[in-house]
Amino acid sequence: MGAKLNGHHSGNSGQIQIINEEKNFTPHLSAQIERWGLRDAGFSYNVVAVFGSQSTGKSTLLNRLFGTTFDVMDETKRQQTTKGIWMCRGMDMSVMVMDVEGTDGRERGEDQDFERKSALFSLASSEVLIINLWEHQVGLYQGANMGLLKTVFEVNLGLFGKKAQEGPQSRTLLLFVIRDHIGVTPLANLQATLTADLTRIWDSLTKPSGLAQAQLSDYFDLSFTALPHKILEAQRFENEVARLRERFVNKTLQDYLFKDVYHKRIPADGVAVYMENIWQQVQNNKDLDLPTQQELLAQFRCDEIASAALNEFNTQAKSQKRPIEAGKVVQGLGEMMKQWRDEALARYDRDASRYHNGVYTRKRLDLLATITSTLSPLFFGQLKNLHKSCLATFKASLQSSLSPGGKDNDFANAIGRAKRECEENFLAVAQEACVDEKEWTWEEELLLLREEMGAVAEVFRKDETKKVVNLVERSFKQQLSEPVELQLNKGSRDMWDNLLGTFKRLLDNAESLYLAKTKTFNCTDEENSGSLSAIRRRAWQALRSKIDEQTTDAVMLSKLRVHFEERFRYDEQGIPRVWKPDDDIDGAYKQAKEQTLALIPLYAKIAPHDPAFEYTLPPSPPSSPPEEEIDFQSSLTIFSETKCLDLSNRFRRDADAYYVEAKRSTVSSIAQVPYWMYGVMVVLGWNEAMLVLFNPLYFMFAITATTLAYLITKFGLAGPLLQVSKTAAGEVQRQATNRLRAHFSQPVLETPALSSPSRNSSSGQSHLGSDSSAMAPKLGSSYTKINLTTRTNSSSTSSAYRDADEEFEMRPVGAF
Ligand SMILES: Nc1nc2c(ncn2[C@@H]2O[C@H](COP(=O)(O)OP(=O)(O)OP(=O)(O)O)[C@@H](O)[C@H]2O)c(=O)[nH]1
């Protein structure tokens, strides 16, 4: 006997006590089957059990037939060997062999309970039931286990009754092995006796309703064989055993014993659970409903198999869960999901398909549903991430296409291409990931994506439209600037006609430019009319602000002054006037002033003389924001009446200053040398002039001085010479001052000189000085007046100063 495991014994050569003396089922059968290498055998295995009285050589027979290692009774002790039920794998055979405790064993006395239960258990799980009996037991009710057989038949009706009606699947082979057959009574006679006994027992059974006509042969096949005496006819015994063994092994034999029809259709990996369940039912004296048991087993095993398949599947699916939750688009997700799903199903199919078909199919559907529900978040997560990534790509693509130097500046083309690329990408990835086409759908996500792309395109279109409007506005402003300045500087009567004419022309150009640039934008009429209205409004505002810029107080006064000056200070030929005492300054002043003042009402309002040039800003469409509305009528007024009055007053003051200046210039032109003075000069200077003319020395001197003066003037040396002489004089004066200081600061040791150093008087010297005379009245433009004063000292004691003022008026550059 081998090791004991949880009250169960494990044999030396792989035998296991599946039910012990305490009638408990072993928990190690499953592991043992795995060790035997039969777990994955599917249906390719057989189960055989032996029944018979105690010590009738059952173990000996099994060991010889199947190469098992069941313990055999020691001849000297004659003691029961097999307790409970043992199981062993046949050597080199996929057979599970059960050695059942002998019936009518003296150890158990009259306890028939175990016999009944073990018979039930063996019948429920074995294909072939070997009934082992001595030849001399044939014909004896107890000795041939006929009592036990009656029990077997009874329980069989309960177990397989219904099934037998459906078909031959649950048949069991009863193999009678008659031991120590001497040969006096031929096997055929023994067989007939046994068959008659069995039929009698069967007939005596109280059958359940509906099975009254059931025959023994409906449930059992009977087979008989006899073995010679093991000791007396040892060789023949061995030969017959070998022949019997052959019937268990060789499938080609006519009388092959493990026919498929006897198989209980329990997959090998479920045998342990099945047997345990059967035993529990038997133990608890519950009705043993084998079909239910098989279904329960199928449920249990299918669940186990599905759970194992699901575990592996979950591990695989988990690997992609995190990246998808992190917002990534997993490339080849569909392929991976398919592979995980198919592997899990294949694994389930491989192990579970042998079980009850209904259960297997139902559980497969459950498994598939679980797999799908696990994959579903991955798929929908992938779709969401794909949606986001496609939208981002769409935006980026549009941005790069529409940027300066981008692939496509044509808006419609850019949008069309970006949309197409985006949808193609979405479809490719979504279809790849859609493993379950019945349950999953990506169409809704695509619709959402399309909607969002539309919204993005709309934003881009609006931006682009705004850009075009701004571009048109800029171009309009540039073109408008110069004509406005020109017309407003002119101040002519048809100033507004010309200005509005130009404005309308430029506005028409701007509108055409806008329409041309937005041709491919697919803007609605409403949008276009909104944009055009904005362009008109902005154009008007641009005109108005340009006019404002050109009519500020300072600019306006300047314009008025220029206008006035042109009429007052210049004559009809444009030559500056030099006022003479007899000129009609007052008349000219009045006329120029009135003409200039008449300009103010002209500038005060945008009002063309020709009504054809009138312009009215069309009303904005209702969609335009109300805050952008402008009051067109009031925008036509440039100056209010108060403003006009103010400008008039300010201009009048300036004009008055001009008038005063004109008057003053008349006075200064009067202040000149009287003509009689020239006569006096000629009379008084006659002698000196003659002296110079008739003295060769003086004459030469005069010619030399004149030539020098000419050269100095010609080459512009007057300035430098004056500067040199000034510096030299300054140096001489400084030296002299220093000497004098040095002289007077020392103690006087010598007699002071009688004569003081002669001093150069300023007589005979001439110096030039410049002075700035009073400036002309500041009138916005400055005038410089330079007075060149020459002072001459004559040799006479009386000095006369003659001032001659020459005025040079310079007109500043760009004053007008
Ligand atoms: N006469 C005879 N004796 C046999 C034969 N086969 C076995 N024996 C002997 O019968 C005795 C019992 O053999 P086992 O094989 O232990 O019998 P068993 O039915 O398994 O006994 P339990 O397990 O105790 O019920 C042994 O001493 C065997 O040598 C046979 O064919 N003829």
The ligand as an SDF file (V2000), in Angstrom:
LIG
                    3D

 32 34  0  0  0  0  0  0  0  0999 V2000
   -7.8190  -20.6810   -7.7520 N   0  0  0  0  0  0  0  0  0  0  0  0
   -7.5010  -19.5000   -8.2130 C   0  0  0  0  0  0  0  0  0  0  0  0
   -6.9660  -18.6400   -7.4230 N   0  0  0  0  0  0  0  0  0  0  0  0
   -6.6960  -17.4200   -7.8960 C   0  0  0  0  0  0  0  0  0  0  0  0
   -6.9780  -17.0420   -9.2140 C   0  0  0  0  0  0  0  0  0  0  0  0
   -6.6220  -15.7620   -9.3780 N   0  0  0  0  0  0  0  0  0  0  0  0
   -6.1180  -15.3860   -8.2440 C   0  0  0  0  0  0  0  0  0  0  0  0
   -6.1640  -16.3210   -7.3400 N   0  0  0  0  0  0  0  0  0  0  0  0
   -5.7460  -16.2190   -5.9930 C   0  0  0  0  0  0  0  0  0  0  0  0
   -6.8110  -15.7020   -5.2180 O   0  0  0  0  0  0  0  0  0  0  0  0
   -6.3770  -14.9290   -4.1770 C   0  0  0  0  0  0  0  0  0  0  0  0
   -7.0710  -13.5870   -4.1440 C   0  0  0  0  0  0  0  0  0  0  0  0
   -6.6700  -12.8870   -5.1730 O   0  0  0  0  0  0  0  0  0  0  0  0
   -6.9570  -11.3660   -5.3410 P   0  0  0  0  0  0  0  0  0  0  0  0
   -6.5800  -11.0910   -6.7200 O   0  0  0  0  0  0  0  0  0  0  0  0
   -6.4090  -10.6060   -4.2760 O   0  0  0  0  0  0  0  0  0  0  0  0
   -8.5360  -11.4200   -5.1520 O   0  0  0  0  0  0  0  0  0  0  0  0
   -9.4580  -10.1870   -4.9690 P   0  0  0  0  0  0  0  0  0  0  0  0
  -10.8050  -10.6160   -5.4750 O   0  0  0  0  0  0  0  0  0  0  0  0
   -8.8470   -9.0620   -5.6060 O   0  0  0  0  0  0  0  0  0  0  0  0
   -9.5390  -10.0100   -3.4090 O   0  0  0  0  0  0  0  0  0  0  0  0
  -10.1030   -8.7750   -2.6550 P   0  0  0  0  0  0  0  0  0  0  0  0
   -9.5460   -7.6110   -3.3100 O   0  0  0  0  0  0  0  0  0  0  0  0
   -9.6620   -8.9480   -1.2650 O   0  0  0  0  0  0  0  0  0  0  0  0
  -11.5850   -8.8740   -2.7820 O   0  0  0  0  0  0  0  0  0  0  0  0
   -4.8620  -14.7740   -4.3710 C   0  0  0  0  0  0  0  0  0  0  0  0
   -4.2150  -15.5610   -3.4660 O   0  0  0  0  0  0  0  0  0  0  0  0
   -4.6180  -15.2340   -5.7580 C   0  0  0  0  0  0  0  0  0  0  0  0
   -3.4020  -15.9090   -5.9470 O   0  0  0  0  0  0  0  0  0  0  0  0
   -7.5640  -18.0000  -10.0640 C   0  0  0  0  0  0  0  0  0  0  0  0
   -7.8730  -17.7750  -11.2070 O   0  0  0  0  0  0  0  0  0  0  0  0
   -7.8200  -19.2460   -9.5140 N   0  0  0  0  0  0  0  0  0  0  0  0
  1  2  1  0
  2  3  2  0
  2 32  1  0
  3  4  1  0
  4  5  2  0
  4  8  1  0
  5  6  1  0
  5 30  1  0
  6  7  2  0
  7  8  1  0
  8  9  1  0
  9 10  1  0
  9 28  1  0
 10 11  1  0
 11 12  1  0
 11 26  1  0
 12 13  1  0
 13 14  1  0
 14 15  2  0
 14 16  1  0
 14 17  1  0
 17 18  1  0
 18 19  2  0
 18 20  1  0
 18 21  1  0
 21 22  1  0
 22 23  2  0
 22 24  1  0
 22 25  1  0
 26 27  1  0
 26 28  1  0
 28 29  1  0
 30 31  2  0
 30 32  1  0
M  END
$$$$
